[in-house]
Amino acid sequence: MEDEWESEGASPEYTDEVLKHFIEPHNVGVISDADGIGQIGDPTCGDVFVMFIKVAGGRLADVKYLVRGCPAAIATCSALSIIATGKTLDEAMTLCDDDIARELGGLPTEKLHCSNWAATVLHLAIDDYKKHRPNLHDWRSLYAQRGGGGSN
């Protein structure tokens, strides 16, 4: 049976990098003791993204995800998980759809929204981490507020 996209003449043109991440996605899975979890999408009509983060020393030590969607959705989550791992929380919050699309060598115009969802779900996971651990993520500010300064 012919692929539905091809039969309609609407097959998006994916770069080799997108196809690599789609065929062999990186960091797929669940972090059972995640420090933050983000979720976005609508399971009744389209792509669903769930992202799990583990934070150590103010950096993303591990980023995993589950995604249901098109090849671009899978590829953007895979690429984002690689890009984000090791970044500080502030650095990770600056990641956007352009960063992910650039890492993948571009996306078809009609698929650019997928990279935005991947970045957004990462931001939601970081927000979840900060919400549930308000004093742990910003210990320097807390320390300064308490009068810490190193003098004994």
NUSETOR-784664 format. One record per atom (N, C-alpha, C): atom name; residue number from 1; y, x, z. Coordinates in nm, 2 decimals, always signed. Each point is the difference from the previous one (the first is absolute). Example, Ala and Ser with C-alpha at 12.3 -4.5 7.8 and 13.67 -1.06 7.14 Angstrom:
# residues 2
at,i,y,x,z
N,1,-0.57,+1.32,+0.78;
CA,1,+0.12,-0.09,+0.00;
C,1,+0.12,+0.09,+0.00;
N,2,+0.11,-0.04,-0.07;
CA,2,+0.11,+0.09,+0.00;
C,2,+0.11,-0.08,+0.08;
This chain:
# residues 152
at,i,y,x,z
N,1,-0.12,+0.08,+0.00;
CA,1,+0.12,-0.08,+0.00;
C,1,+0.12,+0.09,+0.00;
N,2,+0.10,-0.03,-0.08;
CA,2,+0.12,+0.07,-0.02;
C,2,+0.09,-0.02,+0.13;
N,3,+0.06,+0.11,+0.04;
CA,3,+0.10,+0.00,+0.11;
C,3,+0.10,-0.11,-0.03;
N,4,+0.03,-0.08,+0.11;
CA,4,+0.10,-0.11,-0.02;
C,4,+0.13,+0.05,-0.04;
N,5,+0.05,+0.11,+0.06;
CA,5,+0.13,+0.06,-0.04;
C,5,+0.00,+0.04,-0.15;
N,6,-0.10,+0.07,-0.04;
CA,6,+0.00,+0.04,-0.14;
C,6,-0.01,-0.12,-0.10;
N,7,-0.07,-0.10,+0.04;
CA,7,-0.01,-0.11,-0.09;
C,7,+0.14,-0.07,-0.01;
N,8,+0.08,+0.01,+0.10;
CA,8,+0.13,-0.06,-0.01;
C,8,+0.11,+0.09,-0.05;
N,9,-0.04,+0.13,-0.02;
CA,9,+0.09,+0.10,-0.05;
C,9,+0.10,+0.04,+0.10;
N,10,-0.03,-0.02,+0.13;
CA,10,+0.10,+0.03,+0.11;
C,10,-0.05,+0.12,+0.09;
N,11,-0.08,+0.08,-0.05;
CA,11,-0.05,+0.11,+0.09;
C,11,+0.11,+0.10,+0.03;
N,12,+0.02,+0.02,+0.13;
CA,12,+0.11,+0.10,+0.04;
C,12,-0.05,+0.14,-0.04;
N,13,+0.09,+0.08,-0.03;
CA,13,-0.03,+0.14,-0.03;
C,13,+0.02,+0.08,+0.13;
N,14,-0.11,+0.05,+0.05;
CA,14,+0.00,+0.08,+0.13;
C,14,-0.01,+0.15,-0.03;
N,15,+0.07,+0.08,+0.08;
CA,15,-0.01,+0.14,-0.02;
C,15,-0.14,+0.05,+0.05;
N,16,-0.03,+0.12,-0.04;
CA,16,-0.13,+0.06,+0.05;
C,16,+0.00,+0.01,+0.15;
N,17,+0.12,+0.03,+0.06;
CA,17,+0.00,+0.01,+0.15;
C,17,-0.02,-0.14,+0.07;
N,18,+0.05,-0.11,-0.06;
CA,18,-0.03,-0.13,+0.05;
C,18,-0.15,-0.03,-0.01;
N,19,-0.06,+0.03,-0.11;
CA,19,-0.14,-0.02,-0.02;
C,19,-0.09,+0.08,+0.10;
N,20,+0.04,+0.13,+0.02;
CA,20,-0.07,+0.08,+0.10;
C,20,+0.00,-0.06,+0.14;
N,21,+0.12,-0.05,+0.04;
CA,21,+0.01,-0.06,+0.13;
C,21,-0.07,-0.14,+0.01;
N,22,-0.01,-0.07,-0.11;
CA,22,-0.07,-0.12,-0.01;
C,22,-0.15,+0.02,+0.01;
N,23,-0.05,+0.09,-0.08;
CA,23,-0.14,+0.02,-0.01;
C,23,-0.06,+0.07,+0.12;
N,24,+0.08,+0.10,+0.06;
CA,24,-0.04,+0.07,+0.12;
C,24,+0.11,+0.00,+0.10;
N,25,+0.02,-0.12,+0.06;
CA,25,+0.12,-0.01,+0.10;
C,25,-0.03,+0.08,+0.12;
N,26,+0.11,+0.06,+0.06;
CA,26,+0.00,+0.08,+0.12;
C,26,+0.03,-0.08,+0.12;
N,27,-0.06,+0.03,+0.11;
CA,27,+0.04,-0.05,+0.13;
C,27,-0.02,-0.15,+0.02;
N,28,-0.09,-0.06,-0.07;
CA,28,-0.04,-0.14,+0.02;
C,28,-0.07,-0.02,+0.13;
N,29,+0.04,-0.10,+0.07;
CA,29,-0.08,-0.03,+0.12;
C,29,+0.09,-0.05,+0.12;
N,30,-0.06,-0.01,+0.11;
CA,30,+0.06,-0.05,+0.12;
C,30,+0.01,+0.11,+0.10;
N,31,+0.11,+0.01,+0.08;
CA,31,+0.01,+0.09,+0.12;
C,31,-0.02,-0.10,+0.11;
N,32,-0.12,+0.01,+0.07;
CA,32,-0.03,-0.10,+0.10;
C,32,+0.10,+0.01,+0.12;
N,33,+0.05,+0.12,+0.03;
CA,33,+0.09,+0.01,+0.11;
C,33,+0.14,+0.03,-0.05;
N,34,+0.04,-0.07,-0.11;
CA,34,+0.13,+0.02,-0.06;
C,34,+0.12,-0.01,+0.09;
N,35,+0.10,+0.08,-0.02;
CA,35,+0.12,-0.01,+0.08;
C,35,+0.09,-0.11,-0.05;
N,36,-0.01,-0.03,-0.13;
CA,36,+0.08,-0.10,-0.07;
C,36,-0.07,-0.06,-0.11;
N,37,+0.02,-0.13,-0.02;
CA,37,-0.07,-0.07,-0.12;
C,37,+0.11,-0.08,-0.07;
N,38,+0.00,+0.01,-0.13;
CA,38,+0.09,-0.09,-0.08;
C,38,-0.08,-0.08,-0.09;
N,39,+0.05,-0.12,-0.03;
CA,39,-0.08,-0.09,-0.09;
C,39,+0.11,-0.08,-0.08;
N,40,-0.03,-0.01,-0.13;
CA,40,+0.09,-0.08,-0.09;
C,40,-0.09,-0.05,-0.11;
N,41,+0.05,-0.11,-0.06;
CA,41,-0.07,-0.07,-0.11;
C,41,-0.04,-0.14,+0.03;
N,42,-0.06,-0.06,-0.10;
CA,42,-0.05,-0.14,+0.01;
C,42,-0.14,+0.00,-0.06;
N,43,-0.10,-0.01,+0.09;
CA,43,-0.14,+0.00,-0.05;
C,43,-0.03,-0.12,-0.10;
N,44,+0.08,-0.10,+0.00;
CA,44,-0.03,-0.12,-0.08;
C,44,+0.05,+0.02,-0.15;
N,45,+0.09,+0.10,-0.02;
CA,45,+0.06,+0.01,-0.13;
C,45,+0.02,+0.14,-0.05;
N,46,-0.04,+0.10,+0.07;
CA,46,+0.03,+0.13,-0.06;
C,46,-0.04,+0.12,+0.09;
N,47,+0.08,+0.11,-0.02;
CA,47,-0.03,+0.12,+0.07;
C,47,+0.01,-0.01,+0.15;
N,48,-0.09,+0.06,+0.07;
CA,48,+0.01,+0.01,+0.15;
C,48,-0.02,+0.14,+0.04;
N,49,+0.09,+0.05,+0.09;
CA,49,+0.01,+0.14,+0.04;
C,49,-0.01,+0.00,+0.15;
N,50,-0.09,+0.08,+0.06;
CA,50,+0.00,+0.03,+0.14;
C,50,+0.00,+0.15,+0.02;
N,51,+0.09,+0.05,+0.08;
CA,51,+0.01,+0.15,+0.02;
C,51,-0.01,+0.03,+0.15;
N,52,-0.07,+0.10,+0.03;
CA,52,-0.03,+0.05,+0.14;
C,52,+0.06,+0.14,+0.01;
N,53,+0.07,+0.03,+0.11;
CA,53,+0.05,+0.13,+0.02;
C,53,-0.04,+0.06,+0.14;
N,54,-0.02,+0.12,+0.00;
CA,54,-0.02,+0.08,+0.13;
C,54,+0.11,+0.10,+0.01;
N,55,+0.07,+0.00,+0.11;
CA,55,+0.11,+0.09,+0.02;
C,55,-0.03,+0.10,+0.11;
N,56,+0.03,+0.13,-0.03;
CA,56,-0.01,+0.11,+0.09;
C,56,+0.12,+0.09,-0.01;
N,57,+0.06,+0.03,+0.11;
CA,57,+0.11,+0.09,+0.00;
C,57,+0.12,-0.05,-0.09;
N,58,+0.02,-0.13,-0.01;
CA,58,+0.10,-0.06,-0.07;
C,58,-0.02,+0.00,-0.15;
N,59,-0.12,+0.03,-0.05;
CA,59,-0.03,+0.01,-0.14;
C,59,-0.12,-0.09,-0.03;
N,60,-0.01,-0.05,-0.12;
CA,60,-0.11,-0.08,-0.05;
C,60,-0.12,+0.10,-0.01;
N,61,-0.10,-0.01,+0.09;
CA,61,-0.11,+0.09,+0.00;
C,61,-0.11,-0.06,-0.09;
N,62,+0.00,-0.13,-0.02;
CA,62,-0.10,-0.06,-0.08;
C,62,+0.05,-0.14,-0.06;
N,63,-0.02,-0.02,-0.12;
CA,63,+0.04,-0.13,-0.07;
C,63,-0.12,-0.05,-0.08;
N,64,-0.04,-0.12,+0.04;
CA,64,-0.11,-0.06,-0.08;
C,64,+0.05,-0.14,-0.03;
N,65,-0.07,-0.06,-0.10;
CA,65,+0.04,-0.14,-0.04;
C,65,-0.12,-0.07,-0.06;
N,66,+0.02,-0.13,-0.01;
CA,66,-0.09,-0.09,-0.07;
C,66,+0.09,-0.08,-0.09;
N,67,-0.04,-0.02,-0.13;
CA,67,+0.08,-0.07,-0.09;
C,67,-0.09,-0.08,-0.09;
N,68,+0.05,-0.12,-0.04;
CA,68,-0.06,-0.08,-0.10;
C,68,+0.10,-0.02,-0.10;
N,69,-0.02,+0.04,-0.12;
CA,69,+0.10,-0.01,-0.11;
C,69,-0.04,+0.07,-0.12;
N,70,+0.09,+0.01,-0.09;
CA,70,-0.01,+0.07,-0.13;
C,70,-0.02,+0.15,+0.01;
N,71,-0.03,+0.07,-0.11;
CA,71,-0.01,+0.14,+0.01;
C,71,+0.13,+0.07,+0.05;
N,72,+0.11,-0.05,-0.03;
CA,72,+0.13,+0.06,+0.04;
C,72,+0.01,-0.02,+0.15;
N,73,-0.04,-0.11,+0.06;
CA,73,+0.01,-0.02,+0.14;
C,73,-0.09,+0.10,+0.08;
N,74,-0.12,+0.02,-0.05;
CA,74,-0.09,+0.10,+0.06;
C,74,+0.05,+0.14,-0.02;
N,75,+0.05,+0.03,-0.11;
CA,75,+0.05,+0.14,-0.03;
C,75,+0.12,+0.03,+0.09;
N,76,+0.09,-0.10,+0.01;
CA,76,+0.12,+0.03,+0.08;
C,76,-0.03,+0.02,+0.15;
N,77,-0.09,-0.08,+0.05;
CA,77,-0.04,+0.03,+0.14;
C,77,-0.07,+0.13,+0.02;
N,78,-0.09,+0.04,-0.10;
CA,78,-0.06,+0.13,+0.01;
C,78,+0.10,+0.11,-0.01;
N,79,+0.09,+0.00,-0.09;
CA,79,+0.11,+0.10,-0.01;
C,79,+0.09,+0.00,+0.12;
N,80,+0.04,-0.12,+0.05;
CA,80,+0.08,+0.00,+0.12;
C,80,-0.07,+0.06,+0.12;
N,81,-0.13,-0.02,+0.01;
CA,81,-0.07,+0.05,+0.12;
C,81,+0.01,+0.15,+0.00;
N,82,-0.01,+0.06,-0.12;
CA,82,+0.01,+0.15,-0.01;
C,82,+0.14,+0.05,+0.03;
N,83,+0.10,-0.07,-0.07;
CA,83,+0.14,+0.04,+0.02;
C,83,+0.05,-0.01,+0.14;
N,84,-0.04,-0.11,+0.07;
CA,84,+0.05,-0.03,+0.14;
C,84,-0.06,+0.09,+0.11;
N,85,-0.13,+0.04,-0.02;
CA,85,-0.07,+0.07,+0.11;
C,85,+0.07,+0.13,+0.02;
N,86,+0.03,+0.03,+0.13;
CA,86,+0.07,+0.12,+0.04;
C,86,+0.15,-0.02,+0.01;
N,87,+0.05,-0.10,-0.05;
CA,87,+0.15,-0.02,+0.01;
C,87,+0.04,-0.06,+0.14;
N,88,+0.12,+0.03,+0.04;
CA,88,+0.05,-0.06,+0.12;
C,88,+0.02,-0.15,-0.03;
N,89,+0.01,-0.08,+0.11;
CA,89,+0.02,-0.14,-0.02;
C,89,+0.13,-0.03,-0.08;
N,90,+0.11,+0.08,+0.03;
CA,90,+0.12,-0.02,-0.07;
C,90,-0.01,+0.03,-0.15;
N,91,-0.07,+0.11,-0.03;
CA,91,-0.03,+0.04,-0.14;
C,91,-0.08,-0.11,-0.07;
N,92,-0.10,-0.05,+0.07;
CA,92,-0.08,-0.10,-0.06;
C,92,+0.07,-0.13,-0.03;
N,93,+0.10,-0.03,+0.09;
CA,93,+0.08,-0.12,-0.02;
C,93,+0.09,+0.01,-0.12;
N,94,+0.03,+0.12,-0.05;
CA,94,+0.08,+0.01,-0.12;
C,94,-0.08,-0.01,-0.13;
N,95,-0.13,+0.00,+0.01;
CA,95,-0.08,-0.01,-0.12;
C,95,+0.02,-0.14,-0.07;
N,96,+0.01,+0.00,-0.13;
CA,96,+0.03,-0.12,-0.07;
C,96,-0.09,-0.01,-0.12;
N,97,+0.02,-0.11,-0.07;
CA,97,-0.09,-0.02,-0.12;
C,97,+0.03,+0.10,-0.11;
N,98,+0.12,+0.05,-0.01;
CA,98,+0.02,+0.11,-0.10;
C,98,-0.08,+0.13,+0.03;
N,99,-0.01,+0.03,+0.13;
CA,99,-0.08,+0.12,+0.04;
C,99,-0.14,-0.01,-0.04;
N,100,-0.06,-0.12,+0.02;
CA,100,-0.14,-0.03,-0.03;
C,100,-0.02,+0.00,-0.15;
N,101,+0.08,-0.07,-0.07;
CA,101,-0.01,-0.01,-0.15;
C,101,+0.01,+0.14,-0.06;
N,102,+0.10,+0.08,+0.05;
CA,102,+0.01,+0.14,-0.05;
C,102,-0.12,+0.08,+0.02;
N,103,-0.06,-0.01,+0.12;
CA,103,-0.12,+0.07,+0.03;
C,103,-0.12,-0.04,-0.09;
N,104,+0.00,-0.12,-0.05;
CA,104,-0.10,-0.05,-0.09;
C,104,+0.03,+0.02,-0.15;
N,105,+0.11,+0.07,-0.02;
CA,105,+0.04,+0.02,-0.14;
C,105,+0.06,-0.13,-0.07;
N,106,+0.04,-0.09,+0.08;
CA,106,+0.05,-0.13,-0.05;
C,106,-0.10,-0.11,+0.01;
N,107,+0.06,-0.12,-0.01;
CA,107,-0.08,-0.12,+0.00;
C,107,+0.05,-0.09,-0.11;
N,108,-0.08,-0.09,-0.05;
CA,108,+0.05,-0.10,-0.10;
C,108,+0.11,-0.08,+0.07;
N,109,+0.10,-0.04,-0.07;
CA,109,+0.11,-0.08,+0.06;
C,109,-0.05,-0.12,+0.08;
N,110,-0.09,-0.07,-0.05;
CA,110,-0.05,-0.12,+0.06;
C,110,-0.08,+0.03,+0.13;
N,111,-0.03,+0.13,+0.02;
CA,111,-0.08,+0.04,+0.12;
C,111,+0.08,+0.07,+0.10;
N,112,+0.13,+0.02,-0.02;
CA,112,+0.09,+0.08,+0.09;
C,112,+0.00,-0.07,+0.14;
N,113,-0.01,-0.13,+0.01;
CA,113,+0.00,-0.07,+0.13;
C,113,-0.11,+0.06,+0.09;
N,114,-0.12,+0.04,-0.06;
CA,114,-0.11,+0.05,+0.08;
C,114,+0.04,+0.12,+0.09;
N,115,+0.08,+0.09,-0.06;
CA,115,+0.04,+0.11,+0.08;
C,115,+0.10,-0.04,+0.11;
N,116,+0.07,-0.10,-0.02;
CA,116,+0.09,-0.05,+0.11;
C,116,-0.08,-0.06,+0.11;
N,117,-0.11,-0.07,-0.03;
CA,117,-0.08,-0.06,+0.11;
C,117,-0.06,+0.11,+0.08;
N,118,-0.05,+0.11,-0.07;
CA,118,-0.06,+0.11,+0.08;
C,118,+0.10,+0.06,+0.10;
N,119,+0.12,+0.03,-0.05;
CA,119,+0.10,+0.06,+0.09;
C,119,+0.04,-0.10,+0.11;
N,120,+0.01,-0.13,-0.03;
CA,120,+0.04,-0.10,+0.09;
C,120,-0.11,-0.01,+0.11;
N,121,-0.13,+0.00,-0.04;
CA,121,-0.10,-0.01,+0.11;
C,121,-0.01,+0.12,+0.09;
N,122,+0.03,+0.12,-0.06;
CA,122,+0.01,+0.12,+0.09;
C,122,+0.11,-0.02,+0.10;
N,123,+0.12,-0.05,-0.05;
CA,123,+0.11,-0.02,+0.09;
C,123,-0.03,-0.10,+0.11;
N,124,-0.08,-0.10,-0.04;
CA,124,-0.04,-0.10,+0.10;
C,124,-0.09,+0.06,+0.11;
N,125,-0.09,+0.09,-0.05;
CA,125,-0.09,+0.06,+0.10;
C,125,+0.08,+0.09,+0.09;
N,126,+0.10,+0.07,-0.05;
CA,126,+0.09,+0.08,+0.09;
C,126,+0.08,-0.08,+0.09;
N,127,+0.05,-0.11,-0.04;
CA,127,+0.07,-0.10,+0.08;
C,127,-0.09,-0.05,+0.11;
N,128,-0.12,-0.03,-0.03;
CA,128,-0.10,-0.05,+0.10;
C,128,-0.03,+0.11,+0.10;
N,129,-0.01,+0.12,-0.04;
CA,129,-0.02,+0.11,+0.09;
C,129,+0.12,+0.01,+0.10;
N,130,+0.12,-0.01,-0.05;
CA,130,+0.12,+0.01,+0.08;
C,130,+0.02,-0.12,+0.09;
N,131,-0.04,-0.11,-0.04;
CA,131,+0.01,-0.12,+0.08;
C,131,-0.09,+0.00,+0.11;
N,132,-0.12,+0.05,-0.02;
CA,132,-0.10,+0.00,+0.11;
C,132,+0.00,+0.13,+0.08;
N,133,+0.07,+0.10,-0.04;
CA,133,+0.01,+0.12,+0.08;
C,133,+0.14,+0.05,+0.00;
N,134,+0.10,-0.09,+0.05;
CA,134,+0.14,+0.03,-0.02;
C,134,+0.04,+0.13,+0.06;
N,135,-0.06,+0.05,+0.11;
CA,135,+0.05,+0.12,+0.07;
C,135,-0.08,+0.12,-0.05;
N,136,-0.11,-0.02,-0.07;
CA,136,-0.07,+0.12,-0.05;
C,136,+0.05,+0.06,-0.12;
N,137,+0.05,-0.08,-0.09;
CA,137,+0.04,+0.05,-0.14;
C,137,+0.13,+0.08,+0.01;
N,138,+0.08,-0.02,+0.10;
CA,138,+0.13,+0.06,+0.00;
C,138,+0.02,+0.06,+0.14;
N,139,-0.09,+0.09,+0.04;
CA,139,+0.01,+0.06,+0.13;
C,139,+0.12,+0.08,+0.03;
N,140,+0.06,+0.06,-0.11;
CA,140,+0.12,+0.09,+0.02;
C,140,+0.12,-0.09,+0.05;
N,141,+0.02,-0.11,-0.06;
CA,141,+0.10,-0.09,+0.04;
C,141,-0.02,-0.05,+0.14;
N,142,-0.12,-0.04,+0.03;
CA,142,-0.03,-0.04,+0.14;
C,142,+0.02,+0.11,+0.10;
N,143,-0.04,+0.12,-0.04;
CA,143,+0.02,+0.11,+0.09;
C,143,+0.15,+0.03,+0.02;
N,144,+0.08,-0.01,-0.10;
CA,144,+0.14,+0.02,+0.01;
C,144,+0.07,-0.11,+0.08;
N,145,-0.04,-0.12,-0.01;
CA,145,+0.05,-0.11,+0.07;
C,145,-0.03,+0.01,+0.15;
N,146,-0.11,+0.07,+0.04;
CA,146,-0.04,+0.02,+0.14;
C,146,+0.06,+0.12,+0.06;
N,147,+0.09,+0.07,-0.08;
CA,147,+0.07,+0.12,+0.05;
C,147,-0.08,+0.12,-0.01;
N,148,-0.10,+0.01,-0.08;
CA,148,-0.08,+0.12,-0.02;
C,148,+0.09,+0.10,-0.08;
N,149,-0.02,+0.12,+0.03;
CA,149,+0.08,+0.10,-0.08;
C,149,-0.05,+0.14,+0.02;
N,150,-0.11,+0.01,+0.08;
CA,150,-0.06,+0.13,+0.02;
C,150,+0.05,+0.08,+0.12;
N,151,+0.10,-0.05,+0.07;
CA,151,+0.05,+0.08,+0.11;
C,151,-0.08,-0.05,+0.13;
N,152,-0.04,+0.10,+0.08;
CA,152,-0.07,-0.03,+0.12;
C,152,+0.08,+0.04,+0.12;
